[in-house]
Amino acid sequence: RLEEFLKKEVDLKLSTLPDFEERVIDVSEVEQLMNSINTIPAPCAPVINPQAPNAATGTSLRVCWGLFSDDTVESYQLCYKPVSNETHSDEQAEQTVKVKETYCTITNLLPNTQYEFWVSASNASGTSPPSEKAVYVTAPSPPVIISKKIRSCENAALVCWESRDINPVDSYMVEL
C-alpha cells in the first residue's frame, strides 16, 4: 500500500489568509534583551586614596586607589601632572600610565613638587568617569652642606646648608 501511495503524484495547495502572508514580526526588543545578557556595564569611577606616609622619595610617588563596587575592570589609566600656581597651569604636560593593578609607582619626578593625580577604569563596555583629583608631594631633595661655612670648637659645631628645592621645606633633621 505504501508503495502504491508513494507512486501517486499529490498536488497540495495550502491556503492562508493574506494578513498572515504580509505580516512583519518586530524582534528588535528580543534582540536587545539577548545582547544585554552577555554584556557587562562600564565600571564606576575609582576612588583615589590620599598619599600614604613613606610613599614618596625625591623622585617617585606610589599612588593607590580602589573601587567601591564589584565592577569588572580590565585596566586603569592613571593620569598626572605637576601642580602649578601659574596662570598657564592647563598647559602643563599631562602624563598617562596604563596599569592592571590598583596601585602604581611613578618615577622620574621632581623633588619637593606637588603632583595632581586622577584615575579611570576600563573594561570591554567602556571607560569610567575619572576619579576626584588628589594631590601628592615628592620628598625634598637632600640639602647641600656649605663646607666653607663649617666652624667647630671643642663642645660645638656650626654646620650650614642650603636647599635646592623650589618649594619651602618644613623642617630638617641633623644627625651626628
Secondary structure as UniProt FT lines:
FT   HELIX           2..7
FT   HELIX           18..22
FT   HELIX           28..37
FT   STRAND          47..48
FT   TURN            53..54
FT   STRAND          61..66
FT   STRAND          75..82
FT   TURN            87..88
FT   HELIX           89..91
FT   STRAND          95..99
FT   STRAND          103..106
FT   TURN            111..112
FT   STRAND          114..123
FT   TURN            124..125
FT   STRAND          126..127
FT   STRAND          134..137
FT   STRAND          144..145
FT   HELIX           147..149
FT   STRAND          151..152
FT   STRAND          157..158
FT   STRAND          161..162
//
